[in-house]
Amino acid sequence: AVVSTQSGHYGREPHSYTGHTSESVSLYKEFLEDDRRNIRRLFLEGNKKFEGEVQQVEFQEGMQRTGLIARKHGETRSFLRTGDIVVSTYLEIQDNYVMNCEPVFNHNRDERLSMKLAAFEQDDIEEVPLAQQKDFFSIGMTPKQATHSFLITAEQALPVNYKIDLSHFFVGQYLDISGLTINRGFQGVIRRWGYKGQPKFSGGKTHRRPGSISTQGLARVLKGKKMPGIMGNKPHITRNAQILFANYEKRYIIVEGHVQGVNGCFLYLSDSEHKDPIQGPLLHYPTYLGDRTDLGSEIYDNSVIDPSERFEDVYDKRRDRQKF
């Protein structure tokens, strides 16, 4: 056997790496061009392949329809007719498009579908990997920034490439909002768990340390022990967030209360599970199919003061309400 004098080349002749040649670069460019031609062909075929009509479905107990993808845009405050001021959050909802529907068997052993939605146009398509571009272009859809799957019942399925807009929800409806909390990084026990800390007298070096973890006899750390670590960036669901305002022209809503996540993050809205017996018959199944122009441009909930109202009218309504 031939042994090379250089380390790492045992049993074969040493070789030198010359880097990318002009021929390899040209072949790689031809490969990308062929791949892009196939993507364009899939895009044209996808536009012709999927066509379907959607019909309204009557409400039945146990139905579960799809949600929507939204983006958080900061917080504000809303003035209620009761005189209270509540914190509220801006959520932008652009058109959501259906990518696919697949059967899923959950832990309850009842057959449901997983419908995948995509929203928010991607400005620079070159940033999207070619594999993901094929997934979008194969169904006649341009690449999107966010995708998410929602569990639905079989009768709530929608055709591929179907558009769902803001009218899917109505003003006054209660939502469950899921997403990731703000990532605070690695934090100590005082900020992460709210520990009081140890005495701050001079001479000590354990002011902000957790102290004893009481595992001398066990010789191991108990599961779930509150210790320093990564804070935030975990899934969280905000329950029963009510829609106070909707703007159908600018495509955003205002919901009551704080919502997790940083400004600009994607959130996933769905019908509230706890309010299903109350608002279930009021929803549109599988989505709103009427004329969008009938909804108007701006709608306020009855519990919120409309800025266009006169102060005297608002005060008179509040005074009449207090009499009873």
GUMARPA-507713 format. One record per residue (C-alpha): x, y, z. Coordinates in steps of 0.1 Angstrom, whole numbers, padded with zeros to 4 digits, always signed. Example, Ala and Ser with C-alpha at 12.3 -4.5 7.8 and 13.67 -1.06 7.14 Angstrom:
2
+0123-0045+0078/+0137-0011+0071/
***
This chain:
324
+0000+0000+0000/+0011+0035-0008/+0015+0057+0023/+0015+0094+0018/+0039+0116+0035/+0011+0141+0043/-0012+0133+0073/-0047+0121+0065/-0039+0104+0031/-0032+0068+0040/-0035+0042+0012/-0039+0067-0017/-0019+0093-0035/-0021+0129-0021/-0041+0153-0042/-0045+0191-0042/-0079+0209-0042/-0080+0236-0069/-0115+0250-0060/-0144+0257-0084/-0134+0257-0120/-0151+0276-0148/-0166+0243-0161/-0181+0234-0127/-0196+0268-0123/-0212+0267-0157/-0227+0233-0151/-0241+0245-0118/-0257+0275-0135/-0272+0252-0162/-0286+0230-0134/-0303+0260-0117/-0317+0272-0150/-0332+0238-0157/-0346+0236-0122/-0362+0271-0126/-0377+0260-0159/-0393+0231-0142/-0406+0254-0115/-0422+0277-0141/-0438+0247-0158/-0452+0235-0124/-0466+0270-0118/-0485+0271-0151/-0498+0236-0146/-0509+0243-0110/-0530+0273-0121/-0550+0251-0144/-0551+0220-0122/-0571+0231-0091/-0606+0245-0095/-0634+0241-0070/-0666+0256-0058/-0673+0262-0021/-0709+0260-0006/-0722+0272+0027/-0726+0245+0054/-0752+0245+0081/-0739+0245+0117/-0737+0213+0136/-0723+0206+0170/-0687+0195+0169/-0677+0213+0137/-0642+0228+0136/-0632+0253+0108/-0599+0266+0099/-0581+0296+0114/-0559+0324+0099/-0523+0336+0100/-0518+0371+0113/-0489+0394+0121/-0485+0415+0153/-0481+0453+0149/-0479+0468+0183/-0504+0477+0210/-0528+0506+0217/-0558+0512+0241/-0595+0511+0235/-0622+0531+0253/-0652+0510+0264/-0687+0524+0269/-0685+0514+0306/-0658+0540+0311/-0630+0515+0313/-0598+0517+0292/-0583+0484+0281/-0551+0474+0264/-0556+0461+0228/-0533+0447+0201/-0531+0454+0164/-0531+0422+0142/-0526+0424+0104/-0545+0397+0084/-0537+0395+0047/-0552+0370+0023/-0545+0334+0034/-0543+0307+0007/-0549+0269+0010/-0519+0248+0002/-0532+0213+0009/-0555+0191+0031/-0543+0159+0046/-0560+0134+0070/-0548+0134+0106/-0557+0109+0134/-0554+0127+0167/-0554+0113+0202/-0593+0114+0203/-0593+0088+0175/-0617+0108+0154/-0606+0115+0118/-0599+0151+0110/-0581+0170+0083/-0550+0191+0086/-0554+0221+0063/-0522+0240+0055/-0524+0278+0049/-0499+0303+0035/-0499+0341+0039/-0478+0372+0034/-0460+0375+0001/-0423+0370-0001/-0406+0400-0015/-0374+0383-0026/-0381+0349-0041/-0343+0342-0043/-0343+0338-0005/-0367+0309-0007/-0351+0275-0012/-0358+0258-0045/-0375+0228-0027/-0400+0252-0011/-0405+0271-0044/-0416+0238-0060/-0441+0233-0032/-0457+0267-0039/-0454+0268-0077/-0467+0232-0081/-0501+0245-0069/-0500+0278-0088/-0490+0300-0058/-0462+0325-0054/-0439+0319-0023/-0452+0331+0010/-0434+0341+0043/-0456+0321+0067/-0473+0287+0066/-0493+0269+0093/-0516+0239+0096/-0550+0240+0113/-0571+0210+0123/-0606+0210+0107/-0635+0186+0103/-0641+0169+0069/-0670+0192+0059/-0649+0223+0064/-0623+0214+0037/-0615+0240+0011/-0600+0236-0024/-0563+0242-0030/-0553+0278-0037/-0586+0291-0023/-0583+0326-0008/-0596+0333+0028/-0597+0369+0039/-0604+0389+0070/-0642+0384+0067/-0636+0349+0080/-0640+0364+0115/-0666+0389+0127/-0664+0418+0151/-0672+0407+0186/-0659+0372+0181/-0636+0355+0206/-0603+0340+0194/-0576+0317+0206/-0542+0332+0195/-0512+0309+0195/-0476+0318+0189/-0441+0321+0205/-0433+0343+0234/-0405+0369+0234/-0371+0353+0235/-0353+0368+0266/-0322+0346+0262/-0303+0330+0292/-0316+0346+0324/-0311+0340+0361/-0336+0328+0387/-0346+0364+0398/-0358+0374+0364/-0369+0340+0351/-0388+0328+0382/-0392+0359+0403/-0369+0348+0432/-0364+0374+0459/-0326+0369+0461/-0303+0366+0491/-0292+0393+0516/-0272+0421+0500/-0248+0427+0529/-0211+0433+0521/-0188+0403+0521/-0212+0379+0505/-0211+0367+0469/-0245+0350+0466/-0268+0380+0461/-0286+0368+0430/-0279+0331+0432/-0306+0304+0436/-0290+0289+0467/-0295+0253+0478/-0315+0230+0455/-0320+0204+0483/-0308+0173+0465/-0281+0161+0489/-0296+0126+0495/-0309+0121+0459/-0276+0130+0443/-0295+0143+0412/-0314+0174+0402/-0352+0170+0404/-0372+0174+0372/-0389+0208+0369/-0365+0225+0394/-0365+0263+0389/-0330+0271+0378/-0313+0296+0354/-0318+0289+0318/-0334+0301+0285/-0364+0324+0291/-0392+0328+0266/-0394+0315+0230/-0420+0289+0240/-0454+0282+0225/-0483+0300+0243/-0520+0304+0236/-0540+0335+0245/-0576+0324+0252/-0608+0343+0246/-0593+0374+0230/-0623+0395+0217/-0622+0414+0184/-0630+0450+0191/-0625+0466+0157/-0619+0455+0121/-0608+0475+0091/-0615+0456+0059/-0597+0480+0036/-0564+0481+0054/-0569+0444+0065/-0562+0446+0102/-0581+0439+0135/-0578+0451+0171/-0582+0425+0198/-0586+0431+0235/-0556+0424+0258/-0520+0417+0255/-0508+0391+0229/-0475+0372+0231/-0446+0378+0208/-0425+0407+0194/-0438+0432+0169/-0437+0416+0134/-0440+0380+0146/-0466+0357+0130/-0495+0345+0151/-0522+0319+0144/-0558+0328+0151/-0586+0302+0155/-0621+0302+0169/-0623+0301+0207/-0629+0266+0221/-0645+0278+0253/-0670+0301+0235/-0681+0274+0209/-0716+0268+0224/-0723+0306+0223/-0707+0318+0191/-0708+0286+0171/-0741+0292+0154/-0730+0327+0145/-0700+0317+0125/-0698+0311+0087/-0690+0275+0077/-0666+0268+0061/-0659+0306+0056/-0677+0338+0047/-0690+0335+0011/-0710+0367+0009/-0702+0400-0008/-0673+0417+0010/-0686+0452+0001/-0717+0447+0023/-0695+0446+0054/-0683+0482+0050/-0648+0495+0056/-0647+0499+0094/-0667+0481+0121/-0666+0487+0159/-0679+0464+0185/-0709+0476+0205/-0689+0477+0237/-0663+0501+0221/-0668+0538+0217/-0666+0549+0180/-0644+0580+0177/-0669+0595+0152/-0696+0596+0179/-0703+0628+0198/-0694+0629+0235/-0729+0639+0245/-0744+0608+0228/-0719+0585+0245/-0725+0601+0279/-0763+0599+0276/-0762+0562+0267/-0739+0555+0297/-0762+0575+0321/-0793+0557+0309/-0775+0524+0314/-0766+0533+0350/-0803+0540+0359/-0812+0504+0355/
***
